[in-house]
Amino acid sequence: MKKDIKIALEITDSHVKCLQAKVSRGGLVVSGCDIKEIHESSDAHLSKLVGEIIFLKNISEENLFVVIPRRFAILKHLTLPSHDEEELKRMVSLQIVDKIPYSRDDIVLDYVVLNKDSSGHAKVLAIIVHKEVAQRYLKILAGAGLTPHKLVLSSLEILDWFLYQQSQLGSAHREPTAIINIDVMHSEVCLCYQENLLFSRNINYGARDLKPESISGFIQQMDLTIDAYRKQRMGPDITKIFIISTMLEASQLKIRFQEEYKLTVDILTPLDNLPCQKDFKLAPLWNQNGVSLTAGLGLLFSNPKKTINLLPQEIHHTTRTRLRKREWVKLGLGIFLSMILGMSIFMVDIYRDSMYLKQIQKKSDQIKSNVEQAERKIQAMRFIKEQFNDRILVADIVSELYDLMPLEISLRSFSLDSNGLIVIQGFGQTGASVNAFQSQLVSSPFLKDVTLQYATQRKRLNQDVTDFKITCQLSPGQSNEENK
């Protein structure tokens, strides 16, 4: 799969959610979404649901990012006497064992730097999950034939979603803020300041609890979250609250929060300001009964270089080894091809020099023969030149097709016979994309007699596609004009 594809997978108590984005001319756009309800919590059932998601087929591990829910993680603040990244990494690993109920060998650890002060100290937020949690996710994915590139924390991706929304609106909200992401069975409260996550907490109230009799429970859990934040002096007092939900009932929660905390409260939806591929339909996502896509969308639009990784260390080593082997194979192949090319040039030079020497040695007594040989060589070179002038290399044709082919077109077969006849077969997401492809071929200086043999609408993998066959003829004369 192409490197410009990115997939975010999230498994909650109620749903498996998978989002796909790809790079277009205007930037990253959402190109796919699949949401499956979970009916039982067994690993086998979850693997089956993940395996049913169509755009996870044959995916490269570099493209797959998986979200771990906040309730499986521990967050700890540390203040360390260094600004150096390598030193901070060692210090976090040494100090964290005194603050958690697990041994260092039983956890997976990563961290984010919150700030660095002028005295040489850095404040970091350590994120810890038990290794069994990470291994369970890897087992579920392995059951679907998948290997993830990174395991990330939902709270950080909710913040990434919020920062993306702010960038789309042309603003930068750096005040102490509470972001409440409401999912079906759970909600997540993220307390942020200056574009950093300071604290987050999972609460067992979700979209199904947005009822008058349950809202008091929301308020109580919010009180506990803010109390913990204040007692540990994680940051300044909260000045604004954002509720993220697609439920109309969230307006009642907004009113109660305003009354309780005397703060400004805004309601956002996960689908706000969402750039989508042209054929991607948002309407079905609004009718998912409170299913939140916030974390997955935040992951898609986050900076992958700054994303934490909660994969176990042994998986890191395996991945790095595999990538290193791949790089060595590429290097070896490059060296081998360079040697072959160098030897070819050397042999050509030797052959040419030997021919010149032979001609000089026989020149005195074979003038006539040499003249005839020279004429034959001139004729042969003229013939070769004429042949190459009229020839269009296959690489040129492939490159031209790649440039002309719309993103919605996929090729199934391509053939070129000795008479210069090209046959192209494939399918497009829409009939319009097939017509656009034909128009692009007609305008190509390499091709002539472009004919659409057929364009038939079919159903493939539960999607309507248009199968097509196009024939055309090489136009070597036109190509020669361009080469001149």
SEZAMI-774397 format. One line per 2 residues: number of its first residue (from 0); their letters; for each residue x, y, z of C-alpha. Coordinates in Angstrom, 1 decimal. Example, Ala and Ser with C-alpha at 12.3 -4.5 7.8 and 13.67 -1.06 7.14 Angstrom:
0) AS) 12.3:-4.5:7.8  13.7:-1.1:7.1
This chain:
0) MK) 0.0:0.0:0.0  1.1:3.5:-0.7
2) KD) 3.0:5.5:1.9  0.6:8.4:1.5
4) IK) -2.2:6.3:3.1  -2.8:6.5:6.9
6) IA) -5.2:4.3:8.9  -6.4:4.8:12.4
8) LE) -8.0:1.8:14.2  -9.8:2.2:17.6
10) IT) -11.3:-0.6:19.6  -13.7:0.5:22.5
12) DS) -16.1:-1.5:24.6  -18.9:-0.9:22.1
14) HV) -17.4:-0.5:18.6  -14.5:-1.2:16.3
16) KC) -13.8:2.1:14.4  -11.5:2.4:11.5
18) LQ) -10.7:5.6:9.5  -8.6:5.9:6.4
20) AK) -7.0:9.1:5.1  -4.8:9.8:2.1
22) VS) -2.8:12.6:0.6  -4.6:14.6:-2.2
24) RG) -3.6:17.7:-4.0  -5.2:19.8:-1.3
26) GL) -3.6:17.9:1.6  -4.8:15.0:3.8
28) VV) -8.4:13.9:3.3  -10.6:11.3:4.9
30) SG) -11.2:8.6:2.3  -12.8:5.7:4.3
32) CD) -14.6:4.9:7.5  -15.9:1.6:8.8
34) IK) -17.7:1.2:12.2  -18.7:-2.2:13.5
36) EI) -20.6:-2.9:16.7  -19.1:-5.3:19.2
38) HE) -21.5:-8.0:20.4  -19.0:-10.0:22.5
40) SS) -15.7:-9.1:24.0  -13.6:-12.2:23.1
42) DA) -10.4:-11.7:21.2  -11.5:-14.0:18.4
44) HL) -14.6:-11.9:17.8  -12.7:-8.7:17.8
46) SK) -10.1:-10.2:15.4  -13.0:-11.2:13.1
48) LV) -14.5:-7.7:13.2  -11.1:-6.1:12.4
50) GE) -10.5:-8.6:9.6  -13.9:-7.7:8.0
52) II) -12.8:-4.0:7.4  -12.2:-3.9:3.7
54) FL) -9.4:-1.3:3.5  -7.2:-3.1:6.0
56) KN) -6.6:-5.8:3.4  -2.9:-6.1:2.3
58) IS) -2.0:-3.0:4.4  1.6:-2.2:5.1
60) EE) 2.4:-2.0:8.8  3.9:1.5:8.3
62) NL) 0.4:2.8:7.6  -1.5:1.3:10.6
64) FV) -1.9:3.2:13.9  -4.0:1.8:16.8
66) VI) -5.6:3.8:19.6  -5.5:2.5:23.2
68) PR) -8.3:3.8:25.4  -7.4:6.0:28.4
70) RF) -8.7:3.6:31.0  -5.8:1.2:30.2
72) AI) -3.1:3.8:30.8  -1.5:5.5:33.8
74) LK) -0.3:9.1:33.5  2.4:10.6:35.8
76) HL) 4.1:14.0:36.0  7.8:14.1:36.4
78) TL) 10.2:17.0:36.8  13.7:16.1:35.6
80) PS) 17.0:18.0:35.7  17.9:17.9:32.0
82) HD) 16.9:19.1:28.6  18.7:16.4:26.6
84) EE) 16.3:13.9:25.0  18.5:10.8:25.6
86) EL) 19.0:11.8:29.3  15.3:12.4:29.8
88) KR) 14.5:9.0:28.3  16.8:7.3:30.8
90) MV) 15.6:9.3:33.7  11.9:8.6:33.0
92) SL) 12.6:4.9:32.8  14.5:4.9:36.1
94) QI) 12.1:7.2:38.1  8.8:5.8:37.0
96) VD) 9.1:2.5:38.8  8.7:4.3:42.1
98) KI) 5.4:5.8:41.1  3.5:2.8:39.7
100) PY) 2.5:-0.7:41.1  4.3:-2.6:38.4
102) SR) 7.9:-3.6:37.7  9.8:-2.0:34.8
104) DD) 9.7:-5.3:32.8  5.9:-5.5:33.0
106) IV) 5.2:-2.1:31.5  5.4:-0.2:28.2
108) LD) 6.5:3.4:28.6  6.7:6.6:26.6
110) YV) 6.5:10.3:27.5  5.9:13.8:26.2
112) VL) 7.8:16.9:27.2  5.4:19.5:28.6
114) NK) 7.9:22.4:29.0  11.6:23.1:29.6
116) DS) 12.5:26.0:32.1  15.5:28.3:32.2
118) SG) 17.0:26.4:35.1  17.7:23.4:33.0
120) HA) 14.7:21.3:34.2  12.0:19.7:32.1
122) KV) 8.5:18.7:33.0  7.3:15.5:31.3
124) LA) 4.1:13.5:31.2  4.9:9.8:31.4
126) II) 2.4:7.4:29.8  2.4:3.8:31.0
128) VH) 0.4:0.8:30.0  0.8:-2.8:31.3
130) KE) 2.5:-5.0:28.8  -0.4:-7.4:28.8
132) VA) -2.7:-4.6:27.5  -0.4:-3.9:24.5
134) QR) 0.1:-7.6:23.9  -3.6:-8.2:23.8
136) YL) -4.1:-5.6:21.1  -1.2:-7.1:19.1
138) KI) -2.9:-10.5:19.5  -6.2:-9.2:18.2
140) LA) -4.5:-7.6:15.3  -2.4:-10.7:14.5
142) GA) -5.7:-12.7:14.4  -6.7:-10.4:11.5
144) GL) -3.3:-10.7:9.9  -2.1:-7.2:10.9
146) TP) 0.9:-5.6:12.5  0.6:-2.0:13.8
148) HK) 3.2:0.7:13.3  2.3:2.4:16.6
150) LV) 0.0:2.1:19.6  -1.1:5.5:20.8
152) LS) -3.1:6.9:23.7  -6.6:8.2:23.0
154) SL) -6.2:11.3:25.2  -3.3:12.7:23.1
156) EI) -5.3:12.1:19.9  -8.3:13.9:21.3
158) LD) -6.0:16.8:21.9  -4.6:16.5:18.4
160) WF) -8.1:16.6:17.0  -8.8:19.8:19.1
162) LY) -5.6:21.4:17.9  -6.4:20.6:14.3
164) QQ) -9.9:22.2:14.7  -8.2:25.3:16.1
166) SQ) -5.9:25.5:13.1  -8.8:25.1:10.7
168) LG) -10.5:28.0:12.4  -7.4:30.1:12.4
170) SA) -7.2:30.3:16.2  -4.9:29.0:18.9
172) HR) -6.7:28.3:22.2  -3.8:28.1:24.7
174) EP) -5.8:28.7:27.9  -6.5:26.0:30.5
176) TA) -9.2:24.0:28.9  -11.3:20.9:29.6
178) II) -12.2:18.8:26.6  -14.9:16.2:27.2
180) NI) -15.2:13.6:24.5  -18.4:11.6:24.8
182) DV) -18.5:8.1:23.3  -21.3:5.5:23.6
184) MH) -20.4:3.9:26.9  -17.5:6.0:28.2
186) SE) -16.4:9.6:28.2  -12.9:11.0:28.4
188) VC) -12.0:14.3:30.1  -8.8:15.9:28.9
190) LC) -7.4:18.9:30.8  -5.0:20.8:28.5
192) YQ) -2.9:24.0:28.7  -0.7:25.7:26.0
194) EN) -1.4:22.8:23.5  -0.2:20.2:26.0
196) LL) -2.2:17.4:27.7  -1.7:17.8:31.5
198) FS) -4.2:15.2:32.8  -7.0:13.0:31.5
200) RN) -9.5:10.7:33.0  -11.9:8.1:31.8
202) IN) -15.5:8.2:33.2  -18.2:5.5:32.9
204) YG) -20.8:7.8:31.5  -21.4:8.1:27.8
206) AR) -23.9:9.1:25.1  -26.4:6.6:26.5
208) DL) -26.4:8.5:29.8  -27.2:11.9:28.4
210) KP) -30.5:11.9:30.3  -31.8:14.3:32.9
212) ES) -31.5:11.6:35.6  -27.9:10.8:34.7
214) IS) -26.4:14.2:34.1  -25.8:14.6:37.9
216) GF) -23.4:11.6:37.5  -21.5:13.5:34.8
218) IQ) -21.2:16.5:37.1  -19.9:14.4:40.0
220) QM) -17.3:12.7:37.8  -16.2:16.1:36.4
222) DL) -15.8:17.4:40.0  -13.6:14.4:40.9
224) TI) -11.5:15.0:37.8  -11.0:18.7:38.5
226) DA) -10.3:18.0:42.2  -7.5:15.6:41.3
228) YR) -6.1:18.1:38.8  -6.0:20.9:41.5
230) KQ) -4.7:18.7:44.3  -1.7:17.6:42.3
232) RM) -1.1:21.2:41.0  -0.9:20.1:37.4
234) GP) -1.7:23.5:35.9  -3.8:26.7:36.2
236) DI) -7.6:26.6:36.9  -9.7:25.6:33.9
238) TK) -11.3:28.6:32.1  -13.3:27.0:29.3
240) IF) -15.0:23.6:28.6  -15.5:22.0:25.3
242) II) -18.0:19.1:24.9  -17.5:16.8:21.8
244) ST) -20.6:14.9:20.9  -23.1:14.3:18.0
246) ML) -26.0:13.9:20.4  -28.6:16.7:20.7
248) EA) -28.9:15.8:24.4  -25.4:17.2:25.0
250) SQ) -27.0:20.7:25.1  -28.5:19.7:28.5
252) LK) -25.1:18.8:29.8  -23.8:22.1:28.5
254) IR) -26.4:24.0:30.5  -25.6:22.1:33.7
256) FQ) -21.9:22.7:33.3  -22.5:26.4:32.8
258) EE) -24.6:26.5:36.0  -22.2:24.4:38.0
260) YK) -18.8:25.9:37.0  -19.7:29.4:35.8
262) LT) -17.6:28.9:32.7  -18.1:29.2:29.0
264) VD) -19.1:25.8:27.5  -19.1:25.1:23.8
266) IL) -20.3:22.0:22.0  -18.3:20.6:19.0
268) TP) -18.8:17.5:16.9  -16.1:15.1:15.8
270) LD) -17.0:15.8:12.2  -16.5:19.5:12.3
272) NL) -14.3:21.0:9.5  -13.5:17.5:8.2
274) PC) -11.8:17.4:4.8  -13.1:14.4:2.8
276) QK) -12.5:12.8:-0.5  -15.2:13.8:-3.1
278) DF) -17.0:10.5:-3.1  -16.9:10.1:0.7
280) KL) -20.3:10.4:2.3  -20.5:12.0:5.8
282) AP) -24.3:11.6:6.3  -24.2:8.0:7.7
284) LW) -21.7:9.0:10.4  -24.1:11.5:11.9
286) NQ) -26.5:8.6:12.6  -24.2:6.4:14.8
288) NG) -26.0:7.0:18.1  -23.2:8.8:19.8
290) VS) -20.3:6.9:18.4  -17.3:9.2:18.7
292) LT) -14.6:9.3:16.0  -12.6:12.1:17.7
294) AG) -9.5:10.1:18.7  -9.2:8.4:15.3
296) LG) -9.6:11.6:13.4  -7.1:13.3:15.7
298) LL) -4.6:10.5:15.0  -5.1:10.9:11.2
300) FS) -4.3:14.6:11.3  -1.5:14.4:13.9
302) NP) 2.2:14.7:13.2  3.4:11.0:13.1
304) KK) 6.9:12.0:14.1  5.6:13.5:17.4
306) TI) 3.2:10.6:18.1  4.1:8.4:21.1
308) NL) 4.5:4.7:20.7  3.3:2.1:23.3
310) LP) 4.4:-0.9:21.4  6.5:-3.3:23.6
312) QE) 10.3:-2.9:23.2  10.7:-6.3:21.6
314) IH) 8.3:-5.4:18.9  10.4:-2.2:18.4
316) HT) 13.5:-4.3:17.9  11.8:-6.7:15.5
318) TR) 10.4:-3.9:13.4  13.8:-2.1:13.3
320) TR) 15.6:-5.3:12.4  13.1:-5.9:9.6
322) LR) 13.5:-2.4:8.3  17.3:-2.6:8.6
324) KR) 17.3:-5.8:6.6  15.1:-4.2:3.9
326) EW) 17.5:-1.3:3.7  20.5:-3.6:3.4
328) VK) 18.8:-5.5:0.6  18.1:-2.3:-1.2
330) LG) 21.8:-1.2:-0.8  23.1:-4.5:-1.9
332) LG) 20.9:-4.5:-5.0  22.0:-1.0:-5.8
334) IF) 25.7:-1.9:-5.5  25.2:-5.0:-7.7
336) LS) 23.4:-3.0:-10.4  26.2:-0.4:-10.3
338) MI) 28.8:-3.1:-10.7  27.0:-4.6:-13.6
340) LG) 26.7:-1.2:-15.3  30.4:-0.4:-14.6
342) MS) 31.5:-3.8:-16.0  29.3:-3.3:-19.1
344) IF) 30.9:0.1:-19.8  34.4:-1.3:-19.3
346) MV) 33.7:-4.2:-21.6  32.3:-1.9:-24.3
348) DI) 35.4:0.3:-24.1  37.7:-2.7:-24.4
350) YR) 35.8:-4.0:-27.4  35.8:-0.6:-29.1
352) DS) 39.6:-0.2:-28.5  40.4:-3.7:-29.8
354) MY) 38.3:-3.0:-33.0  40.2:0.3:-33.6
356) LK) 43.6:-1.4:-33.1  42.7:-4.2:-35.5
358) QI) 41.6:-1.7:-38.2  44.8:0.2:-37.8
360) QK) 46.9:-2.9:-38.2  45.2:-4.0:-41.3
362) KS) 44.8:-0.5:-42.8  47.9:-0.7:-45.1
364) DQ) 46.8:-3.8:-47.0  43.0:-3.8:-46.5
366) IK) 41.9:-0.3:-47.5  39.1:-1.5:-49.7
368) SN) 37.9:-3.9:-47.1  38.0:-1.3:-44.4
370) VE) 36.0:1.1:-46.6  33.3:-1.5:-47.2
372) QA) 33.3:-2.3:-43.5  32.9:1.4:-42.7
374) ER) 30.0:1.7:-45.1  28.3:-1.3:-43.6
376) KI) 28.8:0.2:-40.1  27.4:3.5:-41.2
378) QA) 24.4:1.7:-42.6  24.0:-0.3:-39.4
380) MR) 24.2:2.8:-37.2  21.8:4.6:-39.5
382) FI) 19.4:1.7:-39.2  19.8:1.6:-35.4
384) KE) 19.3:5.3:-35.1  16.1:5.1:-37.2
386) QF) 14.9:2.3:-35.1  15.5:4.1:-31.8
388) ND) 14.1:7.4:-33.1  10.8:5.6:-33.8
390) RI) 10.8:3.7:-30.5  8.9:4.7:-27.4
392) LV) 10.2:3.0:-24.3  7.8:1.1:-22.1
394) AD) 9.0:3.2:-19.1  7.8:6.3:-21.0
396) IV) 4.4:4.8:-21.6  4.0:3.7:-18.0
398) SE) 5.1:7.1:-16.8  2.6:8.8:-19.1
400) LY) -0.3:6.6:-17.9  0.6:7.3:-14.3
402) DL) 0.5:11.0:-14.9  -2.8:10.8:-16.8
404) MP) -4.6:8.4:-14.5  -7.1:10.0:-12.0
406) LE) -6.9:8.9:-8.4  -10.2:7.0:-8.6
408) IS) -8.9:4.7:-11.4  -7.3:1.3:-10.7
410) LR) -5.7:-0.8:-13.5  -6.2:-4.5:-13.7
412) SF) -4.2:-5.2:-16.9  -2.0:-3.4:-19.5
414) SL) -0.6:-4.9:-22.7  1.4:-3.7:-25.6
416) DS) 1.9:-5.7:-28.8  4.5:-5.5:-31.5
418) NG) 2.2:-3.3:-33.7  2.0:-0.7:-31.0
420) LI) -1.5:-1.5:-29.9  -2.1:-0.8:-26.2
422) VI) -5.0:-2.5:-24.3  -5.9:-1.0:-20.8
424) QG) -8.4:-2.7:-18.5  -9.4:-1.7:-15.0
426) FG) -12.1:-0.2:-12.9  -13.1:3.3:-11.6
428) QT) -15.0:4.4:-8.6  -17.4:6.3:-10.9
430) GA) -18.2:6.4:-14.6  -17.1:10.0:-14.7
432) SV) -13.6:9.0:-13.6  -13.4:6.6:-16.5
434) NA) -14.5:9.3:-19.0  -11.9:11.6:-17.5
436) FQ) -9.2:9.0:-17.9  -10.2:8.5:-21.6
438) SQ) -10.1:12.3:-22.2  -6.6:12.5:-20.6
440) LV) -5.4:9.6:-23.0  -6.8:11.4:-26.0
442) SS) -4.8:14.5:-25.1  -1.5:12.5:-24.8
444) PF) 1.1:13.1:-27.6  2.2:9.5:-27.2
446) LK) -1.2:8.0:-28.1  -3.7:8.1:-30.9
448) DV) -7.0:6.3:-31.9  -8.1:6.2:-28.2
450) TL) -11.3:4.1:-28.0  -13.4:3.2:-25.0
452) QY) -14.4:-0.4:-25.8  -16.8:-0.7:-22.9
454) AT) -17.6:0.8:-19.5  -19.8:-1.4:-17.4
456) QR) -21.1:-0.7:-13.8  -20.5:-3.7:-11.5
458) KR) -20.5:-4.3:-7.7  -17.1:-5.2:-6.3
460) LN) -16.6:-5.8:-2.5  -19.9:-4.1:-1.7
462) QD) -19.0:-1.0:-3.8  -20.3:0.1:-7.2
464) VT) -17.4:0.4:-9.6  -17.2:0.8:-13.4
466) DF) -15.2:-1.8:-15.3  -13.7:-0.5:-18.5
468) KI) -11.5:-1.5:-21.5  -9.7:1.1:-23.5
470) TC) -7.6:0.5:-26.6  -5.2:3.0:-28.3
472) QL) -2.2:3.1:-30.7  1.3:4.4:-30.1
474) SP) 2.1:7.6:-31.9  5.9:7.4:-32.4
476) GQ) 6.0:10.3:-34.9  4.5:12.7:-32.4
478) SN) 6.9:11.3:-29.7  9.9:12.0:-32.0
480) EE) 8.8:15.6:-32.4  8.9:16.0:-28.6
482) NK) 12.3:14.3:-28.3  13.7:16.8:-30.7
